Amino acid sequence: MVLQYRKKKSKDSWKKYPGKDKLEKGVSSYEFRLLSSDKKKVLVDVGDYTKVMKRFRQIEFFKHR
């Protein structure tokens, strides 16, 4: 899975998420989305960090059962 981010209300291109500590501002300043590993399927459409990460954890949990 690929986690991407961009500034809120921006038309900039999506960037690969480097990690919380490497962002310029807090996660509340960005919007996120989750894609499949081949980047062809959107698993979670645009949302805030907590919503996207909650779904990410759910997918990871069931993938390893």
C-alpha positions, 0 to 999 in steps of 0.5 A: 500500500502507498500512503500519499499526501498534499496540502489541504485545498491544493491542486498540487500533485500527490507525494509519497508520505515520508513520515510524521516527523519529516513533514513541514507542518502538522498532519492537520495541514495535509490531506491523505489518500491510500492506494494499492501497491501498484497505484492503480486502485484507490483504497481510501479516497481523500481524508484526514490522517486519522481516517486514512490510518485507521483504514490502513491498520484494518487492512494490515490486520486482516492481510496477516490473519 
